[in-house]
Amino acid sequence: MVIPIQKWKCSCSLIATVASVVGLISILHLFFFPVVPSLDYFSLRQSQNSCAPLNGTSAAQEEEKLQPRLDLKQQFPAGLHGEVLYRNAPWKAEIGRWLSGCDSVAKRVTITEIIGGRKCKDDCSGQGVCNHESGQCRCFHGYTGEGCSERKQLECNYPKTPELPYGRWVVSICSAHCDTTRAMCFCGESTKYPNRPVAEACGFQVNLPSQPGAPKVTDWTKADLDNVFTTNTSKPGWCNVDPAEAYAGNVKFKEECDCKYDCLVGRFCEVPVQCVCVNQCSGNGHCRGGFCECKNGWYGTDCSIPSVVSSVQEWPQWLRPAQLDVPTKANMTGKLVDLNALVKKKRPLVYVYDLPPEFNSLLLEGRHFKFECVNRIYDDRNATFWTDQLYGSQMSLYESLLASPHRTLNGEEADFFFVPVLDSCIITRADDAPHLSMQEHMGLRSSLTLEFYRLAYDHIVEQYPYWNRSSGRDHIWFFSWDEGACYAPKEIWNSMMLVHWGNTNSKHNHSTTAYWADNWDRISSDKRGKHRCFDPDKDLVLPAWKMPDVVALNAKLWSWPLEKRKTLFYFNGNLGPAYANGRPEDSYSMGIRQKLAEEFGSSPNKYGKLGKQHAENVIVTPLRSENYHEDLASSVFCGVLPGDGWSGRMEDSILQGCIPVVIQDGIFLPYENVLNYESFAVRIAEDEIPNLIKILQGYNQTEIEYRLTNVKKIWQRFLYRDSMLLEAQRQRSAFGHVEDWAIQLLQLAEDDVFTTFIQVLHYKLHNEPWRRQLGDLKIDFGLPQECLLG
């Protein structure tokens, strides 16, 4: 039944649609992403030479029926190292052939998208966003309850003790006014600038260093209220300091005070700017510190999901053009009901869970350091300032999925289910967020993170019907931290894991981080189980986030030819305890970087020694380079070695066109189980480090040129270009900003990280044996018979 027209707060076009029962909304839809192929790239044991997946019981019978059968092996021959090109990238042969032969003939299928019409209790009391699919509220920071009517009390400080009058130290320790909805410290109402943050050491006494060159020391037992609240211009104040007077040098201010919170910039936090939210609320809401406050008729983490009272003309591109299927009978109670929209889409279709905000929005709201777990912030012009946080990849992929034409609101039609737990925020905020308790986790951030994933699992099993249809094998989780999915709870291990750390545990069968708080060895097997960290048959290593470098893009460093690459081998990074400012732990990098430095170090260590085999055209140094990207582009081979788990060296190498030299046994790098690494990279066993240069010198010019050429083909697959261009589009629409980085990225045309990810999903969709056992052949995959029955 449908509500009476007079009850619908909707657009004229929707009213017309209701009047005609079924209306056709003709809206041109441009897909900005190339349609990508099917997923099961990991079932390499099921090597296929036709477009069809294997069907355990009837593959031979179906093969006999197929006339003619595509011979992908003959049509798409392998290259020098067994690679098969698809969209200009060298894939493993089985995958490249299937994608080349079947993706190009994939067609759109008609999907019924469900537009939610459920209401929430008390409209969430104005302190949350109603999920019109489930009828449940997502409450803002500091509020809880079914209708978000209950107020939380989030204290800034731990309980005080005689020794610690302001409680033991956490980042949120506060000597001024505590906003208990967010546990953040501000100057307060009695000051000239009540909303100015009093973050970290700002509110406490700071002592001069005991030794020259040492850092200042904050005394967390003694507040510095005189200076924080002073109106005496001869004292270094903060809460009453006029910015103009301070900039003019007429008054003093406390230098330890800073603008660390999001949404404010300027030396005195005097300029309000955009906060960071997922997709900046898609233009359908207001970003309040990281949490989207959606306009009426919209919901979702990024306000991208329309309800039945939204205006059809404002629906997102991934829901258009749509043919509306409206119920014909009036609902005498006036209760809103779901609306069906028929949309043509290409598979794979991904359903993104709209999880409770504890797993995403609340982790973004109330960040004590604005750079934590995001890939961008905003400057005083509200222009995008990209961060160099390697963990920004999680935000980027999430935003791309939410805006993708492969997204569906119909879980019954979905091929995959994405569970958006922002573990990058959980770990970076483990010590400063009052709603994250470490007391039951032995101080281990790894254990805390595992618990979050398990709670997300509990939620989707209890609230949704989709997990049990495949025991979670069609679900996708992203573990962005240093050791990836090593600390995934045992309940979700059947699922596909997106990680940056592909440790198969074939050699390093233990926690490899040198940072004790991330160690997973101490996590009980009752919680973790006994799974390895990475399963190449089902999981995928994604590149880490790298901010767009306008200089490097403009100089096209990735395209520098061999004659401009004068350095044979290059590695710049922390080399461990033998060097000044090196990591003190012997376990850092599993000792791999240290071994490299012992042999080839080109900078003196603390003892004045160079590497035993140091050479003029080999650079292995811990000294920070002022021209790092150019140094990479001037090198033939570049080292890819672990840090505390993964590092960003693979991305650095590929993005500057350098042949990566991978030295980490049993650990997969980005796309290594789907792309043909032998065609563009070199792997050296850890035990072969002393022979590294001899091995590299053994490659002739033809081999080197071949690998350099393939690096040039794939470098854009290590850029999160899709999410960057989504941001460029938002900035242009909202503020008219067209930044240099956007201009450079718009000139690129090859597939990026997100498109590659979708291509992998497309292959996986059609080629995974367990899908055949579930009767998935009944689904219209949008492929011709020869791609389904081979």
C-alpha positions in Angstrom: 0.0 0.0 0.0 1.1 3.5 -0.6 0.5 6.7 1.4 -1.9 9.2 0.1 -0.4 11.9 -2.2 -1.2 14.6 0.3 0.9 12.8 2.9 4.0 12.7 0.6 6.4 15.5 1.1 8.0 15.1 -2.3 8.6 16.7 -5.6 6.1 17.4 -8.3 7.7 14.7 -10.5 7.1 12.1 -7.8 3.5 13.1 -7.5 3.1 12.7 -11.2 4.7 9.4 -10.9 2.2 8.3 -8.2 -0.7 9.5 -10.3 0.4 7.4 -13.2 1.2 4.5 -11.0 4.5 3.8 -12.8 6.4 6.8 -14.1 9.6 6.9 -16.1 12.1 9.4 -14.8 14.4 10.0 -17.8 17.7 11.3 -16.4 20.8 10.9 -18.4 23.4 8.9 -16.4 27.1 9.1 -17.2 29.2 6.5 -15.6 32.6 8.0 -14.9 34.3 4.7 -14.2 35.0 2.1 -16.8 32.9 -1.0 -16.3 35.1 -3.4 -14.5 35.3 -7.2 -14.8 34.5 -9.9 -12.5 36.2 -10.9 -9.3 37.3 -14.3 -8.4 40.9 -13.5 -9.2 42.1 -15.5 -6.3 40.9 -19.0 -7.4 44.0 -19.4 -9.4 43.9 -23.1 -8.9 40.7 -23.1 -11.1 42.7 -22.0 -14.1 40.2 -21.2 -16.8 40.6 -20.7 -20.5 37.0 -19.8 -21.3 34.6 -17.1 -20.1 32.6 -19.6 -18.0 33.0 -20.4 -14.3 33.4 -24.0 -13.2 30.3 -25.6 -11.8 31.3 -28.4 -9.5 28.7 -31.0 -10.6 27.9 -30.1 -14.2 30.9 -28.3 -15.7 31.6 -31.0 -18.2 27.9 -31.3 -19.3 27.7 -27.5 -19.7 30.9 -27.5 -21.7 29.5 -30.0 -24.1 26.5 -27.8 -24.7 28.5 -24.7 -25.5 28.9 -24.3 -29.3 31.3 -22.7 -30.1 33.4 -22.4 -27.0 35.6 -19.3 -26.7 39.3 -20.1 -26.7 40.6 -17.3 -24.5 44.1 -18.8 -24.4 44.5 -18.5 -28.2 42.7 -15.2 -28.4 44.7 -13.5 -25.6 48.2 -14.9 -25.6 50.6 -14.4 -22.7 53.6 -12.0 -22.8 57.2 -12.6 -22.0 56.6 -13.5 -18.4 53.3 -15.2 -18.8 51.2 -12.0 -18.2 48.1 -11.2 -20.1 47.2 -7.6 -20.7 43.8 -6.3 -19.7 43.1 -2.6 -19.9 46.9 -2.0 -20.3 47.9 -3.9 -17.1 49.8 -7.2 -16.9 47.5 -9.7 -15.1 48.1 -13.3 -14.2 47.2 -15.2 -17.3 43.9 -16.8 -16.0 42.6 -13.5 -14.8 43.7 -11.4 -17.7 42.2 -13.8 -20.2 38.8 -13.9 -18.5 38.6 -10.2 -18.0 39.7 -9.5 -21.6 37.2 -12.0 -23.0 34.2 -11.5 -20.8 34.2 -8.1 -19.3 33.9 -6.4 -22.7 30.7 -8.2 -23.4 29.1 -7.7 -20.0 25.7 -5.9 -20.2 23.6 -4.0 -17.8 20.9 -5.8 -15.8 17.7 -4.4 -14.2 17.9 -4.1 -10.4 15.1 -3.2 -8.1 16.5 -0.6 -5.7 14.5 -0.2 -2.5 13.9 3.4 -1.3 13.3 3.3 2.4 10.2 4.6 4.1 10.4 3.6 7.7 10.3 6.2 10.4 12.4 6.5 13.6 11.3 7.1 17.1 10.7 10.9 17.7 12.6 11.6 14.5 15.8 10.9 16.6 15.0 14.0 18.8 17.0 16.2 16.5 20.2 14.5 17.8 20.7 11.9 15.2 19.9 10.6 11.7 17.1 8.2 11.0 18.0 5.1 8.9 14.8 4.8 6.8 15.7 1.2 5.8 15.9 -0.1 9.3 13.9 2.5 11.2 16.8 3.0 13.7 18.6 6.1 14.7 22.3 7.0 14.3 22.9 9.3 17.3 25.4 12.1 17.3 28.3 12.2 19.7 27.1 12.4 23.3 23.6 11.1 22.7 22.1 7.6 22.9 18.8 5.7 23.2 16.3 4.5 20.7 15.3 8.1 19.9 18.7 9.7 20.7 17.0 11.4 23.7 19.5 10.3 26.3 22.5 12.4 27.1 25.9 10.8 27.6 28.5 12.2 29.9 31.9 11.9 28.2 34.4 13.3 30.6 37.7 14.7 29.3 39.8 13.4 32.2 40.2 10.2 34.0 39.4 10.3 37.8 41.9 12.3 39.7 44.3 10.9 42.4 46.4 12.7 45.0 49.4 12.2 42.7 47.6 13.2 39.6 45.0 16.0 40.4 43.8 16.0 36.8 43.8 12.3 36.3 46.4 10.2 34.5 47.5 11.5 31.1 45.4 11.0 28.0 45.3 13.2 25.0 41.9 14.5 26.2 43.2 15.7 29.6 41.6 19.2 30.2 42.3 22.0 32.6 39.6 24.3 31.2 36.0 23.7 30.0 35.1 20.2 29.0 32.5 19.7 26.3 31.1 16.4 27.7 29.3 15.5 24.4 32.7 15.1 22.8 35.2 15.0 25.6 37.1 18.0 24.1 38.6 20.9 25.9 37.7 24.6 25.2 38.2 27.9 26.8 34.6 28.2 28.0 31.9 30.8 28.5 33.8 33.1 30.9 36.5 33.9 28.2 36.6 36.2 25.2 36.9 33.3 22.8 34.8 30.5 24.5 35.1 28.1 21.5 38.9 28.3 21.2 40.4 24.8 22.0 42.6 24.2 24.9 44.2 21.1 23.5 47.0 19.0 25.1 49.9 20.9 26.7 48.1 24.2 26.2 46.5 24.1 29.7 49.5 22.8 31.7 52.8 24.0 32.8 55.7 23.4 30.4 59.2 23.1 31.7 62.4 23.9 29.7 64.5 20.9 28.6 67.1 19.6 31.0 69.6 19.3 28.2 70.3 21.4 25.1 68.3 20.2 22.1 65.9 18.1 24.2 62.2 18.7 24.0 60.2 20.7 26.5 58.5 18.6 29.2 54.8 19.1 30.1 54.0 18.7 33.8 50.6 17.1 33.8 50.1 17.6 37.5 50.2 21.4 37.3 47.6 23.4 35.3 48.7 26.7 33.8 45.5 28.6 34.3 47.1 32.0 34.8 48.5 32.0 31.3 45.5 30.3 29.7 43.0 32.7 31.1 45.1 35.8 31.6 44.0 39.2 30.3 47.4 40.7 31.1 49.0 41.4 27.8 52.5 41.0 29.2 51.8 37.3 29.9 51.7 34.6 27.2 47.9 34.1 27.3 45.5 32.1 25.1 41.8 32.2 25.8 41.5 36.0 25.7 44.2 36.8 23.2 42.9 38.9 20.2 44.3 37.3 17.0 44.9 40.7 15.3 46.8 42.0 18.3 48.9 38.8 18.4 49.6 38.8 14.7 50.7 42.4 15.1 53.1 41.5 17.9 51.3 43.6 20.4 50.5 40.8 22.8 52.1 37.5 23.9 50.6 34.1 23.6 51.4 30.6 24.8 53.3 28.8 22.0 52.3 25.4 23.2 48.7 26.1 22.4 47.7 25.1 18.9 44.7 24.4 16.7 44.7 20.7 16.7 40.9 20.1 16.5 39.1 19.7 13.1 36.8 22.5 11.7 39.1 25.4 12.8 42.3 26.8 11.4 44.5 29.8 12.0 47.1 30.3 14.7 44.3 31.0 17.2 41.7 28.8 15.7 39.9 31.9 14.7 38.8 30.7 11.2 35.9 28.2 11.0 36.3 25.8 8.0 34.7 22.6 6.7 35.0 19.6 9.0 35.9 16.3 7.4 33.0 13.9 6.9 32.5 10.9 4.6 31.9 12.3 1.1 31.2 15.7 2.8 27.6 14.5 3.4 27.1 14.3 -0.4 25.7 17.8 -0.4 22.6 16.5 1.4 23.6 17.5 4.9 25.9 19.4 7.3 29.2 18.0 8.5 29.4 18.5 12.3 32.9 17.5 13.4 32.9 14.3 11.4 29.3 13.2 11.7 26.8 14.0 8.8 23.6 15.7 10.0 21.4 14.9 7.0 18.7 17.0 5.5 15.1 15.7 5.7 14.6 12.8 3.4 18.2 11.7 3.4 20.2 9.2 5.5 23.3 7.1 5.5 26.8 7.8 6.8 27.3 10.3 4.0 23.6 11.3 3.5 23.7 9.7 0.1 20.6 7.4 0.5 17.2 9.0 -0.4 14.1 8.1 1.4 10.6 8.1 -0.1 10.2 11.8 0.8 13.3 12.9 -1.1 13.1 14.8 -4.4 13.7 12.4 -7.2 15.6 15.0 -9.2 18.2 15.1 -6.4 18.9 11.3 -6.3 22.5 10.4 -6.7 23.9 9.3 -10.1 24.1 5.6 -9.0 20.3 5.5 -8.7 19.5 7.1 -12.1 17.8 6.9 -14.5 15.1 5.1 -12.5 11.7 3.7 -13.4 9.5 3.9 -10.3 7.3 1.1 -9.3 4.7 2.7 -6.9 2.2 0.6 -4.8 -1.3 1.2 -6.0 -3.4 0.9 -2.9 -3.6 3.8 -0.4 -2.5 3.2 3.1 -5.2 4.5 5.3 -2.8 4.9 8.3 -0.6 7.3 6.4 2.4 5.2 7.3 5.4 5.6 4.9 6.3 2.5 2.9 9.2 1.5 0.8 9.3 2.5 -2.9 10.9 0.3 -5.6 13.1 1.9 -8.3 14.1 -0.1 -11.3 17.7 0.8 -12.3 20.0 -0.8 -14.9 23.4 -1.5 -13.5 26.5 -3.6 -14.3 27.7 -6.2 -11.9 29.3 -6.6 -9.5 26.8 -5.0 -7.1 28.0 -4.1 -3.7 25.7 -3.5 -0.7 27.3 -1.1 1.8 26.1 -1.6 5.4 24.9 1.6 7.1 26.5 0.6 10.4 25.8 2.3 13.7 28.1 5.4 14.1 30.3 3.7 16.7 32.1 2.1 13.7 32.6 5.2 11.6 31.0 8.6 12.2 31.7 8.8 15.9 35.3 7.9 15.2 35.6 10.9 12.9 33.7 13.3 15.1 35.7 14.6 18.1 39.1 13.8 16.8 41.8 15.3 19.0 44.2 15.6 16.1 42.6 16.8 12.8 45.0 14.7 10.7 44.0 11.4 12.3 42.7 8.7 10.0 41.6 11.0 7.2 43.1 11.7 3.8 42.3 15.5 3.8 41.4 18.5 5.9 40.5 22.1 4.7 42.4 25.3 4.8 41.3 28.9 5.4 39.7 29.0 1.9 38.0 25.7 2.4 40.3 24.3 -0.3 41.3 20.7 0.1 44.6 20.1 2.0 45.6 16.4 1.3 47.3 14.7 4.2 50.2 12.2 3.9 48.5 9.7 6.2 49.1 6.3 4.7 45.9 5.1 6.3 43.8 7.5 4.2 43.2 4.7 1.8 40.4 3.4 4.0 38.4 6.6 3.8 39.1 6.8 0.0 37.8 3.4 -0.8 34.8 3.9 1.4 33.8 7.1 -0.3 34.3 5.7 -3.7 32.1 2.7 -2.9 29.3 4.9 -1.5 29.3 7.0 -4.8 29.8 4.1 -7.2 27.4 2.9 -9.9 28.2 -0.6 -8.6 26.5 0.2 -5.3 23.0 -1.2 -4.6 20.5 -0.7 -1.8 19.0 -4.1 -2.4 20.8 -6.7 -0.4 18.9 -9.5 -2.1 20.5 -8.5 -5.4 24.0 -7.8 -4.1 27.0 -9.8 -5.1 29.1 -8.5 -2.2 28.6 -6.8 1.1 31.0 -4.2 2.4 31.3 -3.7 6.2 32.7 -0.2 6.9 34.6 -0.4 10.1 37.2 2.4 10.2 40.0 0.6 12.0 42.4 3.4 11.1 40.4 5.7 13.4 40.1 3.1 16.1 43.8 2.5 16.4 44.9 6.2 16.0 42.3 7.2 18.6 42.7 4.3 21.0 44.4 6.5 23.6 42.3 9.7 23.3 38.6 8.8 22.7 36.6 8.4 25.9 34.2 5.9 24.4 37.1 3.6 23.5 38.2 1.7 26.6 41.5 -0.1 26.7 41.1 -1.5 30.2 40.0 -5.0 29.0 42.6 -5.2 26.3 46.0 -5.3 28.1 46.8 -1.9 26.5 46.8 -3.6 23.1 45.3 -1.5 20.3 45.2 -4.7 18.2 42.9 -6.4 20.8 40.6 -3.3 20.9 40.3 -3.3 17.1 39.5 -7.0 17.0 36.6 -6.3 19.4 35.2 -3.6 17.2 35.2 -6.0 14.2 33.5 -8.7 16.2 30.8 -6.2 17.4 30.2 -5.2 13.8 29.8 -8.9 12.9 27.3 -9.3 15.8 25.4 -6.3 14.5 25.0 -7.5 10.9 24.2 -11.1 11.9 21.5 -9.9 14.3 20.0 -7.1 12.1 20.4 -8.4 8.5 19.7 -11.7 6.8 22.7 -11.7 4.4 25.6 -13.2 6.3 24.3 -16.8 6.5 23.7 -17.2 2.8 27.4 -17.7 2.3 28.8 -17.9 5.8 30.2 -14.5 5.2 32.3 -15.4 2.1 30.6 -12.6 0.1 31.4 -10.0 2.7 34.4 -7.6 2.5 36.3 -6.0 5.5 39.1 -3.5 5.3 42.0 -3.8 7.8 44.2 -0.8 7.1 46.7 -1.0 10.0 50.3 -2.1 10.0 49.7 -5.8 10.3 46.5 -5.9 8.3 44.0 -8.7 9.2 46.3 -10.6 11.6 44.0 -9.6 14.4 40.7 -10.3 12.6 38.2 -12.1 14.9 37.8 -15.7 14.0 34.0 -15.2 13.2 34.7 -13.2 10.0 37.7 -15.1 8.6 35.7 -16.6 5.8 35.3 -13.1 4.3 37.4 -11.2 1.9 40.0 -9.0 3.7 41.3 -5.8 2.2 44.7 -5.1 3.7 48.1 -3.4 3.1 50.0 -6.3 4.8 49.8 -9.6 2.9 51.7 -11.8 5.3 50.9 -15.4 4.6 52.8 -16.5 7.8 54.7 -19.0 5.7 57.9 -17.6 7.2 57.1 -14.8 9.7 54.5 -16.7 11.7 54.1 -14.2 14.5 53.5 -10.5 15.1 56.1 -8.6 13.1 55.6 -5.2 14.5 58.1 -3.6 16.8 55.4 -1.6 18.5 54.1 -3.5 21.5 50.6 -2.0 21.5 49.9 -3.5 18.0 51.3 -6.9 18.8 48.7 -9.7 18.2 50.7 -12.6 19.6 49.1 -12.0 23.0 45.6 -12.1 21.8 43.7 -15.2 22.9 43.0 -17.8 20.2 39.5 -17.9 21.6 39.1 -14.4 20.0 41.3 -14.6 17.1 41.3 -18.2 16.2 44.4 -19.6 14.4 44.1 -18.1 11.0 47.0 -16.6 9.1 47.2 -12.9 8.4 46.5 -13.1 4.6 45.0 -15.7 2.4 45.9 -15.1 -1.3 43.0 -17.2 -2.5 40.4 -14.8 -1.1 42.0 -11.6 0.2 43.5 -8.6 -1.6 46.4 -6.2 -0.8 45.5 -2.7 -1.7 47.9 0.2 -2.2 48.4 2.6 0.7 47.2 6.2 0.4 49.5 8.6 -1.4 48.5 12.2 -1.7 48.5 13.8 -5.2 51.9 15.4 -5.8 51.5 18.2 -8.3 55.2 18.6 -8.9 55.7 14.9 -9.6 52.6 14.7 -11.8 53.6 17.7 -13.7 57.1 16.4 -14.2 55.8 13.0 -15.2 58.5 11.3 -13.1 56.8 8.0 -13.7 57.8 8.2 -17.4 61.5 9.0 -17.0 63.4 6.7 -19.4 66.2 4.4 -18.5 68.9 6.9 -19.6 67.8 9.3 -16.9 68.0 6.7 -14.2 71.6 6.8 -13.1 71.3 5.1 -9.7 71.2 1.3 -9.9 69.4 0.8 -6.5 67.8 3.3 -4.1 66.4 3.0 -0.6 65.7 5.9 1.7 64.2 5.2 5.2 64.7 4.3 8.8 67.5 1.7 9.0 67.3 0.8 12.7 69.3 1.2 15.9 72.8 1.4 14.2 71.9 4.9 12.9 71.2 8.2 14.6 67.4 8.6 15.2 66.9 5.1 14.0 64.3 2.8 15.5 65.9 1.3 18.7 64.2 -2.1 18.4 66.2 -5.0 16.8 62.8 -6.4 15.7 62.0 -3.4 13.6 61.5 -4.3 9.9 62.1 -7.9 11.1 65.8 -7.0 10.8 65.5 -6.7 7.0 66.4 -3.0 6.7 69.3 -3.5 9.1 70.7 -6.3 6.9 70.4 -4.2 3.8 72.3 -1.3 5.6 75.0 -3.6 6.8 75.8 -4.6 3.3 75.1 -1.5 1.2 74.7 1.5 3.6 75.8 4.7 1.8 75.7 6.9 4.9 77.9 6.4 7.9 76.1 4.8 10.9 76.6 5.9 14.5 80.0 4.2 14.4 81.2 6.0 11.3 80.9 2.8 9.1 79.5 2.4 5.6 78.0 -0.8 4.3 80.5 -3.6 3.5 79.6 -3.5 -0.2 78.7 0.2 -0.5 79.0 1.5 -4.1 78.7 4.8 -5.9 75.5 3.9 -7.8 73.8 2.3 -4.8 72.0 4.5 -2.3 70.9 3.1 1.1 70.5 5.9 3.5 68.4 7.0 6.5 69.0 10.7 5.6 65.8 12.4 4.5 66.0 13.5 0.9 64.8 17.0 -0.1 64.0 15.6 -3.6 62.8 12.1 -2.6 60.5 11.6 -5.7 63.2 12.8 -8.1 65.7 10.4 -6.4 63.3 7.6 -7.0 62.7 8.6 -10.6 66.5 8.8 -11.1 66.8 5.1 -10.1 66.4 1.9 -12.0 65.6 -0.3 -9.0 64.0 0.8 -5.7 63.8 -1.2 -2.4 60.5 -2.3 -1.0 61.1 -3.5 2.6 58.8 -3.7 5.6 58.7 -1.3 8.5 56.3 -2.0 11.4 54.5 -4.3 9.1 53.9 -2.8 5.7 55.4 0.5 4.5 54.6 2.8 1.6 57.8 2.0 -0.4 56.0 0.0 -3.0 53.7 2.9 -3.8 56.6 5.3 -3.9 58.5 3.1 -6.3 55.7 2.5 -8.7 54.4 6.1 -8.7 57.8 7.3 -9.8 58.3 4.6 -12.4 61.1 2.7 -10.6 61.2 -1.1 -10.7 60.3 -2.3 -7.2 62.7 -4.8 -5.5 60.6 -6.7 -3.0 62.5 -8.1 0.0 60.1 -9.7 2.4 59.6 -13.4 2.3 56.0 -14.8 2.2 54.4 -11.4 2.2 52.2 -10.2 -0.6 52.4 -6.7 -2.0 49.5 -4.7 -3.6 47.7 -6.8 -6.2 50.4 -9.5 -6.1 47.9 -12.3 -6.3 46.2 -10.9 -9.3 48.8 -9.0 -11.3 51.9 -10.7 -12.8 54.7 -9.3 -10.7 57.4 -10.9 -12.6 56.7 -8.6 -15.6 57.3 -5.4 -13.6 59.0 -6.2 -10.3 61.9 -8.2 -8.8 61.7 -10.4 -5.7 64.8 -11.1 -3.7 64.8 -13.6 -0.8 65.9 -12.2 2.5 68.8 -14.6 2.7 70.0 -13.2 -0.7 70.4 -9.7 0.5 74.3 -9.9 0.3 73.9 -10.9 -3.4 71.4 -8.1 -4.1 73.6 -6.0 -6.4 75.0 -9.0 -8.3 71.4 -10.1 -9.0 70.3 -6.7 -10.2 73.4 -6.3 -12.4 72.4 -9.6 -14.0 69.4 -8.1 -15.7 70.1 -7.1 -19.3 68.8 -3.9 -20.8 66.0 -5.7 -22.6 64.7 -7.1 -19.3 65.0 -3.7 -17.5 63.3 -1.9 -20.3 60.5 -4.5 -20.3 59.8 -4.0 -16.6 60.0 -0.2 -16.8 57.5 -0.3 -19.5 55.1 -2.3 -17.5 55.6 -0.1 -14.4 54.4 2.8 -16.6 51.3 0.8 -17.5 50.2 0.2 -14.0 51.3 3.3 -12.0 47.9 4.8 -12.0 46.5 1.7 -10.3 48.4 2.8 -7.2 46.5 6.2 -7.1 43.1 6.7 -5.4 42.2 8.9 -8.2 38.4 8.2 -8.1 38.0 9.6 -4.5 40.2 12.5 -5.3 38.1 13.5 -8.3 34.9 13.1 -6.2 36.5 15.6 -3.9 37.4 17.9 -6.8 33.7 17.7 -8.0 32.5 18.6 -4.5 34.9 21.5 -4.3 33.9 22.9 -7.6 30.2 22.6 -6.9 30.4 24.2 -3.4 33.1 26.8 -3.7 34.2 27.0 -7.3 37.7 25.7 -6.4 39.6 24.0 -9.2 43.0 23.1 -7.7 46.2 22.2 -9.5 46.0 18.6 -8.3 42.6 18.2 -9.9 43.7 19.6 -13.2 46.6 17.1 -13.2 44.4 14.2 -12.3 41.8 15.0 -14.9 44.5 14.4 -17.5 45.0 10.8 -16.4 43.0 8.1 -18.2 44.2 4.7 -16.9 42.4 2.7 -14.3 43.0 3.6 -10.6 42.8 1.7 -7.3 39.1 1.7 -7.1 38.5 0.5 -10.7 41.1 -2.2 -10.2 39.3 -3.3 -7.0 36.0 -3.6 -8.9 37.7 -5.5 -11.7 38.9 -8.0 -9.1 35.4 -8.3 -7.7 33.9 -8.9 -11.1 36.3 -11.7 -11.8 35.7 -13.2 -8.3 32.0 -13.0 -8.8 31.9 -15.4 -11.8 34.8 -17.7 -11.0 34.5 -18.7 -7.3 33.5 -22.3 -6.9 31.4 -21.8 -3.7 29.1 -19.4 -5.6 28.2 -22.2 -8.0 27.2 -24.4 -5.1 24.8 -21.7 -3.9 22.9 -21.7 -7.2 24.2 -18.3 -8.3 23.7 -19.4 -11.9 20.1 -18.3 -11.5 21.3 -14.7 -11.3 21.4 -12.6 -14.5 25.1 -11.7 -14.5 24.7 -9.6 -17.7 27.0 -12.0 -19.6 26.4 -14.0 -22.8 26.0 -17.8 -22.6 29.6 -18.5 -23.5 30.9 -16.5 -20.5 28.6 -18.3 -18.2 28.7 -21.9 -19.3 32.3 -22.6 -20.4 
